[in-house]
Amino acid sequence: IWDQKLRPDDQQFWQSPEKSHAIFTIGDLPNITAKVGYRSGERVFPGPVQNGLAVMEQRHPKIVYLFRHGSFYWITAPKKDYLAGRIVNITKESEPALELLRDPEKTTIEVTWQNLSYADEFCLQIKRRASTIKWRYHDQLSAYWQNKQSREHNLRTHNASTGPLFFENVQGRERGTQSVLRYSKYNLYRFGYPYASLISSLVLSRNHQLEVTIVGVSDDEGLWIELAPGRVVEVPIGMMDWKTETVQLRWTSSITKTSTWETLWNWN
């Protein structure tokens, strides 16, 4: 999340390559720590100061663009070809809307339920999953800078109404540009999550069972599944047990250290 020794007045930190060690962890990607930097041609440079300050002055969620260069991961300002936000009007009769995060004007964009999920089901069913499926990030604490002071922020559970959800902008023939959570196939690895995110939602779910939607087959012969709108997870083939009418997921409890099989979904 941040370096305990890092303070807002240490601006040399952002400009000095030898001091620019990885300090940021990434939500749902616990094995990655990243530096603040920017691209210039084929090279990546740490900083500049305003980029680092812009990140640390954000309260949760901090929205950044993550990329890898050489043996390091870097974060920088988000690209403009996607939107980060949350779904509003989930419990109302009106059509849903995307409310942008990190936007002082709280801009909303009209969206449709059909573009928010891969599931071929009624809007009420998509609403139910969007409002009930929860997840928690691996870090429980974040921090931000305010008035040159570092302040802590406890991270709670999230769902589609809190976000953050990352929308792909696609160009349609009749309706122009649309913001969707039905990601195109070549963007699944860009927007998808590792299977640890599935475990997080399973732990928070009732009876440790979830109804999921099959999105497609991954490059490694696993499955892409949708837990809820905007939460697409890759499940490796080694984590699944295929039976006649059931697919089960094997996972290990962090408390008891025992491996169990949980029913992932059934079909008739």
Order of alpha helices (4+ residues) and beta strands (2+ residues): alpha-beta-beta-beta-alpha-beta-beta-beta-beta-beta-alpha-beta-beta-beta-beta-alpha-alpha-beta-beta-beta-beta-beta-beta
